[in-house]
Structure formats: C-alpha cells, structure tokens
Amino acid sequence: MMDLKLKPLRSWVAAGLMAVSAVATVMPVTPVWAQTRTLPDFTDLVDQVGPSVVNIRTLEKAKASATGGADEQMLEFFKRFGIPVPPNMPRAPRADPSLPDEGQPRGVGSGFILTADGFVMTNAHVVEGADEVIVTLTDKREFKAKIIGADKRSDVAVVKIEATGLPAVKIGDIGRLRVGEWVMAIGSPFGLENTVTAGIVSAKQRDTGDYLPFIQTDVAINPGNSGGPLINMRGEVVGINSQIYSRSGGFQGISFAIPIDEATRVSEQLRANGKVTRGRIGVQIDQVSKEVAESLGLAKSQGALVRGVESGAPADKAGIEAGDIIVKFDGKTIDKASDLPRIVGNVKPGTRATVTVFRRGATKDLSVTIAEVEADKPARKASAPQAKPPVAGPAQVLGLAVSEVSDAQKKELKIKGGVKIDAVEGAAARAGLREGDVIVSLANTDIADVKAFEAALAKLDKTKSVTLLVRRGEMAQFVILKLAR
C-alpha cells in the first residue's frame, strides 16, 4: 500500500501559484478583456463644447405667395440634395398682405462661436436670403445677428452678435484627423436644439463635385444640423456639418462636413473684407483617364487635362495650351482635376506661380500670374462644318476624311497647324469625333498639315490604338482610336 502524504491546501495552492508565476514570467498572457477597447464617453465633450454651439433662426419679410408659402427650410433641403418634393408635403399658412410687414419664420440651422466677442460661423445656405438672423445660446439668451459675409462656393458664412465673454471653440488640426476615429456633432436637427450625435470618420478628401473636399462621416445629420460643428475626441472642431447623401430626405448613414482649415481660411477673409477673393488662371479642365495617361506615356492617371484656354487669361499669357496636362501647380502635385481649382483658388491674385505641364511626352515649367475669379465666360461655338465628302484617302484607316485648316481658323483657335475633319464614320464616329473637329496631334506628334498627318499615319503600328488630340472650338480632348483594318 502506497503511503500518501497530503499537503495542506494552502501548500498546494502556493506551489501552483509559483508554477503559474514562473510560466507567466516566461510568456505573459494578456487577458481577453484587456485587449478590448471601451466605447468612447462623450459626456465631457458635450460639457466642454456644448456651450459654444448656437441655434440659428432666420426670418424674412412676409410675402404673398402663389404656392401657399411652402416650408422654405424643407424646400431648400430637398433642392440642395436633389430629392423630389413630396406631393403631400405640409404647407405653411399663406402670408396675408394686409398684415403689418413682420418677419416670418424661414428656417432653422446651427452654428458655433468663433471668438469670445461674438463672431459665429455657420453655412452660407443657412443665412441665404434671410432678412433677419436670430442666434440663441445654450443659456437661452437671444441676439439679432449681423451677416458679416457669406461665400456660396464654400458654403461658409460668418455672423456677428453683440456679446462678450462667450465660450469660443478650439480649432482642430485636419492633418491629424484619421479615418475611423470617433467624432461628434451638436446641432438643431428639425429645430431640436442641443442635439448630440456621434459616429466615425468614414473618409477624407471626399470629392462630391463641389469646390471643397469633404470629410465623410456616419454621424446622424438632418435638416437643422447645417452649420453645426463636427468635433473630435479632443474637443476640437474639425469640420462644419453641411450636407448629407439621401434618397428619402432623411439621414441614411452618409454625411459630409467642410474641413475646418478650408472654412477658417474663408472666414478670415469674410471677417476682413466681407467677401472671399480667389485666384484663377483661365482654363477649362477635365480628368485624365487611365487610357489617355498610358497612351501619352504618363506614369499614372493624374493631373488636370486642359481642354480649353481662355483668350487673354493668365494661362494663355503663360503659354499653357489646350491638350496640356497640368501635373503640378506652385510645387503642389495635382492628383485629380478637382485639385487644381482648389489650389489655385487659395493663391492671392497678383501672385506669380510655377505651373508644370506634361506636353508631348515631356514636362515643362511655365510661369503664370494669378488673376481674380470672375464670372465664367461661355466658350465660343465650333466653326460650322463644310459639305460632307466621302471618307477616302490615307485617313480612311481611321474612318476619317480630312482637309487643311484655313489660316483664319488657325488664328481663331490659336494653333500652328492641324487637319480639319470633313467626314467621319465607323470607330471614329463611335469615339465621338465630329465633322469640323481639328486634329492637332497624332500619336503624341504635332500635325502641321494634311501631308504631315498622312506621314505620321503611315508610321503607325496598325496593331495598336492611336491617340488623337482634337480641338472642338476652344475646347480640346484626347480621343483613342483602334485603326480600321
């Protein structure tokens, strides 16, 4: 019979703990619960930033309306985001022209305090058309505000109230904002003041076709949130809530905010001058497709394709030509076409800058003097085509019939050479070429006349596509064709 000696429980426990301790020394084990991050608590942020957020009501003088005085705020919302107006949308009472000329409610938005002495930032569309602006603080004090300036292009406005000692917001650094980080919004959706919503940054530099690149979030934003701040976890404002993407009229998980660095630049000009001055160089631009980039020998599809140059504009004087691809402006890389107007717009008129263009397989630096933005000028129409001849001759391989460009048309288009398309069929027609278009370049080679065009055509590899640079009036575009066989 085996003699078993039982140790006291605490001895076994002690021995076990020593063994575990030894193992832990060699290979530390992190408990699962310690690896899980806790959800953020926004309560301190609300206490910190909440007093800086204001409610903005706008009033307009009563006017008799044939439409029955529809709710302007909701109509503006539907119009702004391209949503059909519901047929059963509630209507406001029709203004009675016999009553005294009093302010009628027009809309509700949000804003935030920029400075302790009463400057408030909001969206331009919040105060647009208002005869009177009322700002309400979280302590229920109300002030009539003066519109200092509003910039439709960026949708930023600044208003001023007569008060001091106000709690101003802290401005954040957009460069530190990361996709996936938590953010919070405070505003007045549907007129519900001091409403807090939260989410994450879904994307940065989102190009929606507007002048500014937006911050995309999944923070719940609805009519009335416009102009309110987007706040990071450090309590800093990183954007102005401005737009949503919606097919129903309500929030669907995608909202957009104006980056605060862009908004701040605008607000500084509004406070100083009451308006925003932007630079321009006078070009019409388009995206550079992957096919065009490859055919021209550009490393990747980047830059802004110059489709047209305004006569007498800074770009024209600097020697920029239709068909150039602007790859850098003032040392800044142009990744996509929409980058160019944003970068140029931030340059003070009168400043000289260097433009780097990609032309005929090589880059070239040009010096341009920035002008001030003015109303866009319509492009002149292309010259009327001549009688349509049959598609014949060497150009038939492209599905084209061409002829010489007259001296008058060369002068009008400011080109040194080229050939005019007299007839088009087949692949050329499907590619969008038209009678009256002028081919100024074939396979990255300048074309002086019909003879030069036919000589360049004879050298082409018939198994590959060919790139044409075509002028249509004052506009230029690249067209890629497969040779007809």
C-alpha positions as CSV (number, residue, x, y, z in Angstrom):
1,M,0.0,0.0,0.0
2,M,1.4,3.3,-1.1
3,D,1.9,5.9,1.7
4,L,0.4,9.1,0.5
5,K,1.3,12.3,2.4
6,L,-1.3,15.0,2.0
7,K,-0.1,18.6,2.0
8,P,-2.3,21.4,3.4
9,L,-4.4,23.1,0.7
10,R,-2.6,26.3,1.0
11,S,0.7,24.5,0.3
12,W,-0.7,23.1,-3.0
13,V,-2.1,26.5,-3.9
14,A,1.2,28.1,-3.1
15,A,3.0,25.6,-5.2
16,G,0.6,26.2,-8.1
17,L,0.8,29.9,-7.9
18,M,4.6,29.6,-8.0
19,A,4.4,27.4,-11.1
20,V,2.0,29.9,-12.8
21,S,4.2,32.7,-11.8
22,A,7.1,31.0,-13.4
23,V,5.3,30.4,-16.6
24,A,4.0,34.0,-16.7
25,T,7.5,35.2,-16.4
26,V,8.5,33.4,-19.5
27,M,5.3,34.0,-21.6
28,P,3.0,36.8,-20.3
29,V,-0.7,36.3,-21.2
30,T,-2.9,39.3,-21.7
31,P,-6.5,38.7,-20.6
32,V,-9.0,38.9,-23.4
33,W,-11.0,41.6,-21.7
34,A,-7.8,43.8,-21.5
35,Q,-7.5,43.6,-25.3
36,T,-10.9,45.1,-25.9
37,R,-11.2,48.9,-26.2
38,T,-14.0,50.5,-24.4
39,L,-16.5,52.7,-26.3
40,P,-16.0,56.4,-26.0
41,D,-17.8,58.5,-23.4
42,F,-18.9,61.9,-24.9
43,T,-20.3,63.4,-21.8
44,D,-17.2,65.5,-21.0
45,L,-17.0,66.7,-24.6
46,V,-20.6,67.8,-24.5
47,D,-20.0,69.8,-21.3
48,Q,-16.9,71.3,-22.9
49,V,-18.1,72.2,-26.4
50,G,-21.9,72.4,-25.9
51,P,-22.0,76.0,-24.7
52,S,-20.1,77.1,-27.9
53,V,-22.8,75.7,-30.2
54,V,-25.7,78.0,-31.1
55,N,-29.1,77.7,-32.7
56,I,-29.8,80.0,-35.7
57,R,-33.2,81.0,-36.8
58,T,-33.8,83.1,-39.9
59,L,-36.7,85.3,-40.7
60,E,-37.9,87.0,-43.9
61,K,-40.5,89.7,-44.6
62,A,-44.0,88.3,-45.2
63,K,-44.8,88.0,-48.9
64,A,-47.9,86.8,-50.6
65,S,-47.1,83.5,-52.4
66,A,-49.0,81.7,-55.1
67,T,-47.6,78.5,-53.8
68,G,-49.2,79.0,-50.4
69,G,-45.9,79.7,-48.6
70,A,-44.3,76.3,-48.6
71,D,-41.9,75.5,-45.8
72,E,-38.8,77.1,-47.1
73,Q,-36.4,75.2,-45.0
74,M,-37.6,71.8,-46.2
75,L,-37.8,73.0,-49.8
76,E,-34.2,74.2,-49.6
77,F,-33.2,70.8,-48.2
78,F,-34.9,68.9,-51.0
79,K,-33.5,71.2,-53.6
80,R,-30.0,71.1,-52.2
81,F,-29.8,67.3,-52.2
82,G,-31.7,66.7,-55.4
83,I,-34.7,65.0,-53.7
84,P,-38.2,65.2,-55.3
85,V,-40.6,67.3,-53.2
86,P,-43.3,65.0,-51.7
87,P,-46.7,65.8,-53.1
88,N,-48.3,65.7,-49.7
89,M,-45.6,68.0,-48.1
90,P,-47.2,70.2,-45.4
91,R,-47.6,73.8,-46.3
92,A,-47.2,76.9,-44.1
93,P,-50.1,79.4,-43.9
94,R,-50.2,81.9,-46.8
95,A,-48.9,85.3,-45.8
96,D,-51.6,87.9,-45.6
97,P,-50.5,91.0,-47.5
98,S,-52.9,93.1,-45.4
99,L,-51.0,92.4,-42.2
100,P,-48.0,94.5,-41.0
101,D,-44.7,93.8,-42.6
102,E,-43.3,91.4,-40.0
103,G,-40.7,88.7,-40.1
104,Q,-41.9,85.2,-40.9
105,P,-40.1,82.1,-39.9
106,R,-37.9,80.9,-42.8
107,G,-35.5,78.2,-41.5
108,V,-33.5,76.8,-38.7
109,G,-29.8,75.9,-38.6
110,S,-26.8,75.7,-36.3
111,G,-23.5,77.4,-35.8
112,F,-20.7,77.8,-33.3
113,I,-18.8,80.6,-31.6
114,L,-15.5,81.5,-33.2
115,T,-14.4,84.3,-30.9
116,A,-15.4,85.5,-27.4
117,D,-16.5,88.8,-28.8
118,G,-19.4,87.3,-30.9
119,F,-18.3,86.0,-34.3
120,V,-20.2,82.9,-35.2
121,M,-19.6,80.5,-38.1
122,T,-22.3,78.7,-40.0
123,N,-23.3,77.6,-43.5
124,A,-23.9,80.1,-46.2
125,H,-27.2,78.3,-47.2
126,V,-28.4,78.7,-43.6
127,V,-28.5,82.5,-43.8
128,E,-29.0,83.0,-47.5
129,G,-32.0,85.2,-48.3
130,A,-32.7,86.0,-44.7
131,D,-33.9,89.4,-43.7
132,E,-33.2,88.8,-40.0
133,V,-30.9,86.3,-38.2
134,I,-31.6,85.3,-34.6
135,V,-28.9,83.5,-32.6
136,T,-29.8,81.6,-29.5
137,L,-27.2,80.5,-27.0
138,T,-27.5,77.4,-24.8
139,D,-28.3,79.7,-21.8
140,K,-31.4,80.8,-23.8
141,R,-30.1,84.3,-24.5
142,E,-31.2,85.6,-27.9
143,F,-29.4,88.1,-30.2
144,K,-30.1,89.6,-33.5
145,A,-27.1,88.8,-35.7
146,K,-25.4,90.8,-38.5
147,I,-24.3,88.8,-41.5
148,I,-20.6,89.7,-41.9
149,G,-20.2,87.7,-45.1
150,A,-21.3,84.5,-46.9
151,D,-19.4,82.5,-49.5
152,K,-21.7,80.3,-51.6
153,R,-18.8,78.5,-53.3
154,S,-17.5,77.0,-50.0
155,D,-20.9,77.3,-48.2
156,V,-19.3,79.2,-45.3
157,A,-20.8,82.2,-43.6
158,V,-19.9,84.4,-40.6
159,V,-22.4,86.4,-38.5
160,K,-21.8,88.7,-35.6
161,I,-23.7,89.2,-32.3
162,E,-23.1,91.9,-29.8
163,A,-21.9,90.0,-26.8
164,T,-18.6,89.4,-24.9
165,G,-17.1,86.7,-22.8
166,L,-18.6,84.0,-25.0
167,P,-17.2,80.4,-24.9
168,A,-15.3,80.1,-28.2
169,V,-14.5,76.7,-29.8
170,K,-11.0,75.2,-30.2
171,I,-10.0,74.7,-33.8
172,G,-8.5,71.3,-34.6
173,D,-5.8,70.2,-37.0
174,I,-7.2,68.4,-40.1
175,G,-3.8,66.8,-40.7
176,R,-4.3,64.8,-37.5
177,L,-7.8,63.6,-38.4
178,R,-7.8,59.9,-39.3
179,V,-10.4,57.7,-41.0
180,G,-12.0,55.5,-38.4
181,E,-11.7,57.9,-35.4
182,W,-14.7,58.9,-33.4
183,V,-16.3,62.3,-33.9
184,M,-19.4,64.1,-32.5
185,A,-21.9,66.6,-33.9
186,I,-24.0,69.1,-32.0
187,G,-26.8,71.0,-33.7
188,S,-30.6,71.6,-34.1
189,P,-32.0,68.8,-36.4
190,F,-35.6,69.7,-37.2
191,G,-35.3,72.5,-34.7
192,L,-34.5,70.2,-31.8
193,E,-31.8,72.4,-30.1
194,N,-28.6,71.0,-28.5
195,T,-28.9,67.6,-30.0
196,V,-25.8,65.4,-29.8
197,T,-25.0,62.6,-32.3
198,A,-21.8,60.6,-32.8
199,G,-20.1,58.3,-35.3
200,I,-16.7,57.8,-37.0
201,V,-14.9,59.5,-39.9
202,S,-15.7,57.4,-43.0
203,A,-13.4,59.1,-45.5
204,K,-11.3,62.2,-46.0
205,Q,-10.9,64.3,-49.1
206,R,-14.2,63.1,-50.5
207,D,-14.8,64.8,-53.8
208,T,-18.6,65.5,-54.3
209,G,-18.2,67.8,-57.3
210,D,-18.2,70.9,-55.1
211,Y,-15.3,73.3,-54.6
212,L,-14.1,71.8,-51.4
213,P,-13.0,68.2,-50.5
214,F,-15.4,67.0,-47.7
215,I,-15.0,64.9,-44.6
216,Q,-17.4,62.0,-44.8
217,T,-18.8,60.6,-41.6
218,D,-21.7,58.3,-40.4
219,V,-22.7,60.9,-37.8
220,A,-26.5,61.4,-37.9
221,I,-27.1,64.7,-39.7
222,N,-30.6,66.1,-40.6
223,P,-32.1,69.4,-41.7
224,G,-31.2,71.9,-39.0
225,N,-27.8,70.4,-38.3
226,S,-26.4,72.5,-41.1
227,G,-23.7,74.9,-39.9
228,G,-23.0,73.0,-36.6
229,P,-19.6,71.7,-35.6
230,L,-18.0,68.3,-36.2
231,I,-15.9,67.7,-33.1
232,N,-13.0,65.2,-32.4
233,M,-12.3,63.4,-29.2
234,R,-10.0,66.2,-28.0
235,G,-12.9,68.7,-28.1
236,E,-11.7,70.5,-31.2
237,V,-13.8,71.5,-34.2
238,V,-12.6,69.7,-37.3
239,G,-15.5,70.5,-39.7
240,I,-18.8,72.2,-40.4
241,N,-21.7,69.8,-41.0
242,S,-23.1,70.8,-44.4
243,Q,-24.6,68.0,-46.5
244,I,-26.0,64.5,-46.5
245,Y,-26.5,61.8,-49.1
246,S,-30.1,60.7,-49.0
247,R,-32.7,59.3,-51.3
248,S,-35.5,59.6,-48.8
249,G,-34.9,63.1,-47.4
250,G,-33.7,61.8,-44.0
251,F,-30.3,60.6,-42.8
252,Q,-29.1,57.4,-44.4
253,G,-25.7,56.9,-42.9
254,I,-23.6,59.3,-45.0
255,S,-23.0,62.9,-44.1
256,F,-20.4,65.5,-45.2
257,A,-18.6,68.2,-43.3
258,I,-16.5,71.1,-44.6
259,P,-12.9,70.7,-43.4
260,I,-12.2,73.4,-40.7
261,D,-8.9,74.5,-42.3
262,E,-10.7,75.4,-45.5
263,A,-13.6,77.1,-43.6
264,T,-11.1,79.1,-41.4
265,R,-9.4,80.5,-44.5
266,V,-12.8,81.6,-45.8
267,S,-13.9,83.0,-42.5
268,E,-10.8,85.1,-42.1
269,Q,-11.4,86.8,-45.5
270,L,-15.1,87.3,-44.7
271,R,-14.2,89.0,-41.4
272,A,-11.6,91.2,-43.0
273,N,-13.3,92.1,-46.3
274,G,-16.9,90.7,-46.2
275,K,-16.1,88.6,-49.2
276,V,-13.7,86.0,-50.5
277,T,-11.2,86.6,-53.2
278,R,-9.9,83.6,-55.1
279,G,-7.3,83.1,-57.8
280,R,-7.9,81.9,-61.3
281,I,-5.8,81.2,-64.4
282,G,-8.5,80.8,-67.0
283,V,-8.5,77.1,-68.1
284,Q,-11.3,74.6,-68.7
285,I,-10.1,71.2,-67.3
286,D,-11.1,67.6,-67.3
287,Q,-10.0,64.3,-65.7
288,V,-7.0,62.3,-67.2
289,S,-8.3,58.8,-67.9
290,K,-6.1,55.8,-67.5
291,E,-6.2,55.1,-71.2
292,V,-5.1,58.7,-72.1
293,A,-2.3,58.5,-69.5
294,E,-1.0,55.2,-70.9
295,S,-1.1,56.4,-74.5
296,L,0.8,59.6,-73.7
297,G,3.5,57.9,-71.6
298,L,2.3,59.5,-68.3
299,A,3.3,57.3,-65.4
300,K,-0.3,57.2,-64.0
301,S,-3.7,58.9,-64.5
302,Q,-3.0,62.1,-62.6
303,G,-3.2,65.8,-63.3
304,A,-5.7,68.1,-64.9
305,L,-6.3,67.9,-68.7
306,V,-6.5,71.4,-70.2
307,R,-9.5,71.3,-72.6
308,G,-9.6,75.0,-73.3
309,V,-7.7,78.2,-72.5
310,E,-9.5,81.5,-72.2
311,S,-8.2,84.1,-74.6
312,G,-6.1,86.7,-72.8
313,A,-6.3,84.9,-69.4
314,P,-3.2,84.2,-67.3
315,A,-2.9,80.7,-68.6
316,D,-2.9,82.0,-72.2
317,K,-0.2,84.6,-71.5
318,A,1.9,81.9,-69.7
319,G,1.8,79.7,-72.8
320,I,-0.4,76.9,-71.5
321,E,-2.1,75.1,-74.4
322,A,-5.2,73.0,-74.8
323,G,-4.1,69.4,-74.5
324,D,-1.5,70.1,-71.8
325,I,-1.8,68.1,-68.6
326,I,-1.1,70.2,-65.5
327,V,0.7,67.9,-63.1
328,K,1.9,70.5,-60.6
329,F,0.9,73.9,-59.5
330,D,3.2,76.1,-57.3
331,G,5.0,72.9,-56.3
332,K,1.9,71.1,-55.3
333,T,1.1,67.8,-57.1
334,I,-2.3,67.7,-58.9
335,D,-3.6,64.2,-58.3
336,K,-7.0,64.8,-59.9
337,A,-8.6,67.6,-61.9
338,S,-10.6,68.9,-59.0
339,D,-7.4,69.6,-57.0
340,L,-6.4,72.4,-59.4
341,P,-9.2,75.0,-58.8
342,R,-8.9,74.4,-55.1
343,I,-5.2,75.1,-55.1
344,V,-5.3,78.0,-57.5
345,G,-8.3,79.5,-55.6
346,N,-6.2,79.7,-52.4
347,V,-3.5,81.7,-54.1
348,K,-3.8,85.5,-53.8
349,P,-4.5,87.3,-57.1
350,G,-1.4,89.0,-58.4
351,T,1.0,86.3,-57.2
352,R,3.3,84.6,-59.6
353,A,3.4,80.8,-59.6
354,T,5.0,78.0,-61.5
355,V,2.8,75.6,-63.5
356,T,4.3,72.2,-64.5
357,V,2.7,70.8,-67.6
358,F,3.1,67.4,-69.4
359,R,3.3,68.1,-73.1
360,R,4.3,65.8,-76.0
361,G,5.9,63.3,-73.6
362,A,7.9,65.7,-71.5
363,T,7.3,68.1,-68.6
364,K,7.7,71.9,-68.9
365,D,7.6,74.6,-66.3
366,L,5.7,77.8,-67.1
367,S,5.3,81.0,-65.0
368,V,1.8,82.3,-64.5
369,T,0.4,85.4,-62.7
370,I,-2.8,84.6,-60.9
371,A,-5.9,86.7,-61.6
372,E,-9.0,87.1,-59.6
373,V,-12.1,84.9,-60.1
374,E,-14.8,86.4,-62.2
375,A,-18.0,85.2,-63.9
376,D,-17.4,82.3,-66.2
377,K,-17.3,83.1,-69.9
378,P,-19.1,80.8,-72.3
379,A,-17.0,79.0,-74.9
380,R,-17.4,80.0,-78.5
381,K,-19.1,77.6,-80.8
382,A,-17.1,75.5,-83.2
383,S,-17.0,76.6,-86.8
384,A,-19.7,75.2,-89.0
385,P,-18.6,72.1,-90.9
386,Q,-18.3,72.1,-94.7
387,A,-20.2,69.8,-97.1
388,K,-19.6,66.2,-96.2
389,P,-17.2,64.4,-98.6
390,P,-16.8,60.6,-98.8
391,V,-14.3,59.0,-96.3
392,A,-11.3,58.3,-98.5
393,G,-7.6,58.6,-98.7
394,P,-4.9,57.5,-96.2
395,A,-7.1,58.8,-93.3
396,Q,-9.6,56.2,-94.2
397,V,-7.8,53.8,-91.9
398,L,-9.1,56.0,-89.0
399,G,-12.6,56.3,-90.5
400,L,-12.0,59.9,-91.4
401,A,-11.7,62.4,-94.3
402,V,-9.6,65.4,-93.6
403,S,-8.5,68.7,-95.2
404,E,-6.3,71.7,-94.5
405,V,-7.1,74.1,-91.7
406,S,-7.6,77.7,-93.0
407,D,-5.4,80.5,-91.7
408,A,-8.4,82.2,-90.3
409,Q,-9.3,79.1,-88.3
410,K,-5.7,78.7,-87.1
411,K,-5.8,82.2,-85.8
412,E,-9.2,81.8,-84.2
413,L,-8.1,78.6,-82.4
414,K,-4.6,79.9,-81.7
415,I,-3.0,76.8,-83.3
416,K,0.0,76.5,-85.6
417,G,-1.3,73.6,-87.6
418,G,-3.6,70.6,-87.8
419,V,-6.2,69.0,-90.1
420,K,-9.9,69.5,-90.2
421,I,-12.3,66.5,-90.1
422,D,-14.7,66.7,-93.1
423,A,-16.3,63.3,-92.7
424,V,-16.4,60.6,-90.0
425,E,-17.6,57.1,-89.8
426,G,-17.1,53.8,-88.0
427,A,-14.9,53.7,-85.0
428,A,-14.1,57.4,-85.2
429,A,-17.7,58.3,-85.1
430,R,-18.3,55.9,-82.1
431,A,-15.3,57.6,-80.3
432,G,-17.2,60.9,-80.5
433,L,-15.3,62.6,-83.3
434,R,-17.4,65.1,-85.4
435,E,-17.2,66.9,-88.7
436,G,-15.5,70.3,-88.0
437,D,-13.2,68.9,-85.3
438,V,-9.5,69.8,-85.8
439,I,-6.8,67.1,-85.2
440,V,-3.7,68.9,-83.8
441,S,-1.7,65.9,-82.6
442,L,-1.4,62.2,-83.7
443,A,0.4,59.7,-81.5
444,N,1.9,62.5,-79.5
445,T,3.3,64.2,-82.6
446,D,2.3,67.7,-83.7
447,I,0.5,67.8,-87.0
448,A,1.3,70.8,-89.3
449,D,-0.9,69.9,-92.3
450,V,-2.5,67.1,-94.3
451,K,0.9,65.9,-95.6
452,A,2.3,65.7,-92.1
453,F,-0.8,63.9,-90.9
454,E,-0.6,61.3,-93.7
455,A,3.2,60.8,-93.0
456,A,2.6,60.2,-89.3
457,L,-0.3,57.9,-90.1
458,A,1.9,55.8,-92.3
459,K,4.4,55.2,-89.4
460,L,1.7,53.9,-87.0
461,D,1.7,50.3,-85.7
462,K,-1.6,49.0,-87.2
463,T,-2.0,46.5,-84.3
464,K,-2.2,49.2,-81.6
465,S,-4.5,52.1,-80.7
466,V,-3.7,55.6,-81.7
467,T,-4.2,58.8,-79.6
468,L,-5.5,62.0,-81.2
469,L,-5.6,65.4,-79.6
470,V,-8.6,67.1,-81.0
471,R,-9.8,70.7,-80.8
472,R,-13.5,71.5,-80.9
473,G,-14.0,75.2,-80.8
474,E,-12.0,76.4,-77.9
475,M,-12.0,73.0,-76.1
476,A,-9.5,70.2,-76.5
477,Q,-9.8,66.5,-75.7
478,F,-7.8,63.3,-76.3
479,V,-9.5,60.5,-78.3
480,I,-8.2,57.0,-78.5
481,L,-8.9,55.0,-81.7
482,K,-8.3,51.5,-82.9
483,L,-7.1,51.5,-86.5
484,A,-9.6,50.1,-89.1
485,R,-8.3,47.1,-91.0
